[in-house]
Amino acid sequence: MGKVIEKVKITSLFDTTKTMNVEAVIDTEATMFVLPKNLVDELALRKIRDAKVKYANNQVQIKPIAL
């Protein structure tokens, strides 16, 4: 099984002048995606809630969800 990497453009929902192009590892079974905190801050995304996430190694953590 290989790794799928794509170039993606991310734009802030609240400030469309804040945008960036990044390379992302694509998980075809994921329902959400993860951004490093520095990108969340740079895009000025807003936390809307916390969610329980489960990683491939079965570790579970509570993480913020931002838009």
KOLGU-295666 format. One record per atom (N, C-alpha, C): residue number from 1; chain; atom name; x, y, z. Coordinates in steps of 0.05 Angstrom, whole numbers, always signed. Layout:
BEGIN
+-----+---+----+--------+--------+--------+
!   k ! c !  a !     px !     py !     pz !
+-----+---+----+--------+--------+--------+
! NUM ! A ! CA !      X !      Y !      Z !
...
+-----+---+----+--------+--------+--------+
This chain:
BEGIN
+-----+---+----+--------+--------+--------+
!   k ! c !  a !     px !     py !     pz !
+-----+---+----+--------+--------+--------+
!   1 ! A !  N !    +17 !    -23 !     +0 !
!   1 ! A ! CA !     +0 !     +0 !     +0 !
!   1 ! A !  C !    +18 !    +25 !     +0 !
!   2 ! A !  N !    +13 !    +44 !    -18 !
!   2 ! A ! CA !    +29 !    +68 !    -20 !
!   2 ! A !  C !    +16 !    +92 !     -5 !
!   3 ! A !  N !    +31 !   +113 !     -6 !
!   3 ! A ! CA !    +22 !   +138 !     +6 !
!   3 ! A !  C !    +13 !   +157 !    -17 !
!   4 ! A !  N !    -11 !   +170 !    -13 !
!   4 ! A ! CA !    -21 !   +189 !    -33 !
!   4 ! A !  C !    -15 !   +217 !    -23 !
!   5 ! A !  N !     +0 !   +232 !    -38 !
!   5 ! A ! CA !     +7 !   +260 !    -31 !
!   5 ! A !  C !     -3 !   +278 !    -53 !
!   6 ! A !  N !    -18 !   +299 !    -46 !
!   6 ! A ! CA !    -29 !   +317 !    -66 !
!   6 ! A !  C !    -23 !   +346 !    -57 !
!   7 ! A !  N !    -21 !   +364 !    -76 !
!   7 ! A ! CA !    -20 !   +392 !    -71 !
!   7 ! A !  C !    -48 !   +402 !    -67 !
!   8 ! A !  N !    -54 !   +416 !    -45 !
!   8 ! A ! CA !    -80 !   +426 !    -39 !
!   8 ! A !  C !    -79 !   +456 !    -32 !
!   9 ! A !  N !   -100 !   +470 !    -39 !
!   9 ! A ! CA !   -102 !   +498 !    -32 !
!   9 ! A !  C !   -122 !   +501 !     -9 !
!  10 ! A !  N !   -114 !   +514 !    +12 !
!  10 ! A ! CA !   -131 !   +517 !    +36 !
!  10 ! A !  C !   -137 !   +547 !    +39 !
!  11 ! A !  N !   -163 !   +554 !    +42 !
!  11 ! A ! CA !   -171 !   +582 !    +44 !
!  11 ! A !  C !   -188 !   +585 !    +69 !
!  12 ! A !  N !   -184 !   +606 !    +84 !
!  12 ! A ! CA !   -199 !   +612 !   +108 !
!  12 ! A !  C !   -228 !   +617 !   +100 !
!  13 ! A !  N !   -247 !   +606 !   +114 !
!  13 ! A ! CA !   -275 !   +610 !   +110 !
!  13 ! A !  C !   -283 !   +639 !   +116 !
!  14 ! A !  N !   -270 !   +651 !   +136 !
!  14 ! A ! CA !   -277 !   +677 !   +146 !
!  14 ! A !  C !   -261 !   +700 !   +133 !
!  15 ! A !  N !   -239 !   +694 !   +121 !
!  15 ! A ! CA !   -222 !   +714 !   +108 !
!  15 ! A !  C !   -209 !   +702 !    +84 !
!  16 ! A !  N !   -223 !   +704 !    +61 !
!  16 ! A ! CA !   -214 !   +691 !    +37 !
!  16 ! A !  C !   -188 !   +702 !    +25 !
!  17 ! A !  N !   -177 !   +723 !    +37 !
!  17 ! A ! CA !   -151 !   +732 !    +29 !
!  17 ! A !  C !   -129 !   +715 !    +42 !
!  18 ! A !  N !   -136 !   +700 !    +62 !
!  18 ! A ! CA !   -117 !   +682 !    +75 !
!  18 ! A !  C !   -119 !   +655 !    +62 !
!  19 ! A !  N !    -99 !   +648 !    +47 !
!  19 ! A ! CA !    -98 !   +623 !    +32 !
!  19 ! A !  C !    -70 !   +612 !    +31 !
!  20 ! A !  N !    -67 !   +586 !    +28 !
!  20 ! A ! CA !    -40 !   +575 !    +25 !
!  20 ! A !  C !    -42 !   +549 !    +10 !
!  21 ! A !  N !    -20 !   +542 !     -4 !
!  21 ! A ! CA !    -17 !   +517 !    -18 !
!  21 ! A !  C !     +2 !   +499 !     -3 !
!  22 ! A !  N !     -7 !   +475 !     +2 !
!  22 ! A ! CA !    +10 !   +456 !    +18 !
!  22 ! A !  C !     +8 !   +429 !     +5 !
!  23 ! A !  N !    +28 !   +412 !    +11 !
!  23 ! A ! CA !    +26 !   +384 !     +3 !
!  23 ! A !  C !    +14 !   +368 !    +26 !
!  24 ! A !  N !     -5 !   +352 !    +20 !
!  24 ! A ! CA !    -19 !   +337 !    +41 !
!  24 ! A !  C !    -19 !   +307 !    +36 !
!  25 ! A !  N !    -17 !   +292 !    +57 !
!  25 ! A ! CA !    -20 !   +263 !    +55 !
!  25 ! A !  C !    -50 !   +258 !    +56 !
!  26 ! A !  N !    -60 !   +243 !    +36 !
!  26 ! A ! CA !    -89 !   +238 !    +34 !
!  26 ! A !  C !    -96 !   +211 !    +46 !
!  27 ! A !  N !   -114 !   +212 !    +65 !
!  27 ! A ! CA !   -124 !   +187 !    +78 !
!  27 ! A !  C !   -152 !   +184 !    +66 !
!  28 ! A !  N !   -156 !   +164 !    +49 !
!  28 ! A ! CA !   -181 !   +161 !    +35 !
!  28 ! A !  C !   -204 !   +152 !    +53 !
!  29 ! A !  N !   -198 !   +144 !    +78 !
!  29 ! A ! CA !   -219 !   +135 !    +96 !
!  29 ! A !  C !   -225 !   +157 !   +117 !
!  30 ! A !  N !   -210 !   +179 !   +117 !
!  30 ! A ! CA !   -214 !   +200 !   +137 !
!  30 ! A !  C !   -239 !   +216 !   +132 !
!  31 ! A !  N !   -252 !   +226 !   +153 !
!  31 ! A ! CA !   -275 !   +243 !   +151 !
!  31 ! A !  C !   -268 !   +272 !   +156 !
!  32 ! A !  N !   -244 !   +277 !   +166 !
!  32 ! A ! CA !   -234 !   +304 !   +171 !
!  32 ! A !  C !   -204 !   +304 !   +164 !
!  33 ! A !  N !   -193 !   +328 !   +163 !
!  33 ! A ! CA !   -164 !   +329 !   +160 !
!  33 ! A !  C !   -151 !   +345 !   +182 !
!  34 ! A !  N !   -125 !   +342 !   +185 !
!  34 ! A ! CA !   -110 !   +354 !   +207 !
!  34 ! A !  C !    -91 !   +374 !   +195 !
!  35 ! A !  N !    -90 !   +398 !   +208 !
!  35 ! A ! CA !    -70 !   +418 !   +201 !
!  35 ! A !  C !    -53 !   +424 !   +225 !
!  36 ! A !  N !    -27 !   +429 !   +220 !
!  36 ! A ! CA !    -10 !   +438 !   +242 !
!  36 ! A !  C !    -20 !   +464 !   +254 !
!  37 ! A !  N !    -15 !   +468 !   +280 !
!  37 ! A ! CA !    -25 !   +492 !   +294 !
!  37 ! A !  C !    -16 !   +518 !   +281 !
!  38 ! A !  N !     +9 !   +518 !   +271 !
!  38 ! A ! CA !    +19 !   +543 !   +258 !
!  38 ! A !  C !     +2 !   +550 !   +233 !
!  39 ! A !  N !     -7 !   +530 !   +218 !
!  39 ! A ! CA !    -24 !   +536 !   +195 !
!  39 ! A !  C !    -52 !   +545 !   +203 !
!  40 ! A !  N !    -63 !   +533 !   +224 !
!  40 ! A ! CA !    -89 !   +542 !   +235 !
!  40 ! A !  C !    -87 !   +571 !   +244 !
!  41 ! A !  N !    -65 !   +578 !   +257 !
!  41 ! A ! CA !    -62 !   +606 !   +266 !
!  41 ! A !  C !    -58 !   +625 !   +243 !
!  42 ! A !  N !    -42 !   +617 !   +223 !
!  42 ! A ! CA !    -37 !   +634 !   +200 !
!  42 ! A !  C !    -62 !   +639 !   +184 !
!  43 ! A !  N !    -80 !   +619 !   +182 !
!  43 ! A ! CA !   -105 !   +622 !   +168 !
!  43 ! A !  C !   -127 !   +635 !   +185 !
!  44 ! A !  N !   -121 !   +640 !   +210 !
!  44 ! A ! CA !   -140 !   +652 !   +229 !
!  44 ! A !  C !   -166 !   +635 !   +231 !
!  45 ! A !  N !   -163 !   +609 !   +232 !
!  45 ! A ! CA !   -186 !   +592 !   +235 !
!  45 ! A !  C !   -197 !   +594 !   +263 !
!  46 ! A !  N !   -223 !   +590 !   +267 !
!  46 ! A ! CA !   -235 !   +592 !   +293 !
!  46 ! A !  C !   -244 !   +565 !   +304 !
!  47 ! A !  N !   -238 !   +560 !   +329 !
!  47 ! A ! CA !   -246 !   +535 !   +342 !
!  47 ! A !  C !   -276 !   +536 !   +345 !
!  48 ! A !  N !   -289 !   +514 !   +337 !
!  48 ! A ! CA !   -318 !   +512 !   +340 !
!  48 ! A !  C !   -326 !   +492 !   +361 !
!  49 ! A !  N !   -309 !   +471 !   +365 !
!  49 ! A ! CA !   -315 !   +451 !   +386 !
!  49 ! A !  C !   -291 !   +433 !   +388 !
!  50 ! A !  N !   -293 !   +414 !   +407 !
!  50 ! A ! CA !   -273 !   +393 !   +411 !
!  50 ! A !  C !   -286 !   +367 !   +401 !
!  51 ! A !  N !   -269 !   +349 !   +392 !
!  51 ! A ! CA !   -278 !   +323 !   +382 !
!  51 ! A !  C !   -258 !   +301 !   +391 !
!  52 ! A !  N !   -269 !   +277 !   +396 !
!  52 ! A ! CA !   -253 !   +255 !   +403 !
!  52 ! A !  C !   -242 !   +243 !   +376 !
!  53 ! A !  N !   -216 !   +239 !   +374 !
!  53 ! A ! CA !   -205 !   +228 !   +350 !
!  53 ! A !  C !   -190 !   +202 !   +357 !
!  54 ! A !  N !   -191 !   +183 !   +338 !
!  54 ! A ! CA !   -177 !   +157 !   +341 !
!  54 ! A !  C !   -157 !   +154 !   +319 !
!  55 ! A !  N !   -132 !   +149 !   +326 !
!  55 ! A ! CA !   -111 !   +146 !   +307 !
!  55 ! A !  C !   -108 !   +117 !   +298 !
!  56 ! A !  N !    -93 !   +113 !   +277 !
!  56 ! A ! CA !    -88 !    +86 !   +266 !
!  56 ! A !  C !    -77 !    +67 !   +287 !
!  57 ! A !  N !    -62 !    +78 !   +307 !
!  57 ! A ! CA !    -50 !    +61 !   +328 !
!  57 ! A !  C !    -70 !    +56 !   +351 !
!  58 ! A !  N !    -95 !    +64 !   +347 !
!  58 ! A ! CA !   -117 !    +62 !   +367 !
!  58 ! A !  C !   -115 !    +81 !   +390 !
!  59 ! A !  N !    -97 !   +100 !   +389 !
!  59 ! A ! CA !    -95 !   +121 !   +410 !
!  59 ! A !  C !   -119 !   +140 !   +406 !
!  60 ! A !  N !   -131 !   +148 !   +428 !
!  60 ! A ! CA !   -154 !   +167 !   +427 !
!  60 ! A !  C !   -146 !   +192 !   +442 !
!  61 ! A !  N !   -152 !   +215 !   +429 !
!  61 ! A ! CA !   -147 !   +241 !   +442 !
!  61 ! A !  C !   -170 !   +260 !   +435 !
!  62 ! A !  N !   -172 !   +281 !   +451 !
!  62 ! A ! CA !   -191 !   +303 !   +446 !
!  62 ! A !  C !   -176 !   +325 !   +432 !
!  63 ! A !  N !   -186 !   +333 !   +409 !
!  63 ! A ! CA !   -173 !   +354 !   +393 !
!  63 ! A !  C !   -193 !   +375 !   +385 !
!  64 ! A !  N !   -184 !   +400 !   +381 !
!  64 ! A ! CA !   -202 !   +422 !   +373 !
!  64 ! A !  C !   -209 !   +419 !   +343 !
!  65 ! A !  N !   -234 !   +427 !   +337 !
!  65 ! A ! CA !   -244 !   +428 !   +310 !
!  65 ! A !  C !   -246 !   +458 !   +303 !
!  66 ! A !  N !   -235 !   +466 !   +280 !
!  66 ! A ! CA !   -235 !   +494 !   +273 !
!  66 ! A !  C !   -246 !   +497 !   +244 !
!  67 ! A !  N !   -258 !   +520 !   +239 !
!  67 ! A ! CA !   -267 !   +527 !   +212 !
!  67 ! A !  C !   -252 !   +551 !   +202 !
+-----+---+----+--------+--------+--------+
